[in-house]
């Protein structure tokens, strides 16, 4: 049952991460358009600049759980790489329980009113010609929290399986 939950969360995170990877091209194109408009045509677009910021936020906040799943977050590899699978299981499990979860919960609790207020007033850009979707941009903070907590649960369960001898690190 635990393996099924881990596989389900991993699958969801994988699909979400791959979906978001397509926004990298959109980010590059939007930034290039901003530069070309500004320096070649002496023109600018606030909406296009903000769109690039929205893509950037979507990629980094949305794909953090994917990065966690892939083992791409920072850790002290000098020590970690020398540890046994069981020791890594302890480090990953305790790190998830005492670092990842509290930080995500803190971010979620501290940002909930901020995001809710933005939705209540349907917040728009303060810049003339900006995008009228600031409330959606701010909502990405909560997407970040939920997806990271979900993948964190998978990582914690995977560590439990490793510590119980039911799974090798290569299985995850």
Secondary structure, 3 states (H helix, E strand, C coil): CHHHHHHHHHHHHHHHHHHHHHHHHHHHHHHHHHHHHHHHCCCCCHHHHHHHHHHHHHHHHHCHHHHHHCCCCCCCHHHHCCCCHHHHHHHHHHHHHHHHHHHHHHHHHHHHHHHHHHHHCCCCCCCCCCCCCHHHHHHHHHHHHHHHHHHHHHHHHHHHHHHCCCCCHHHC
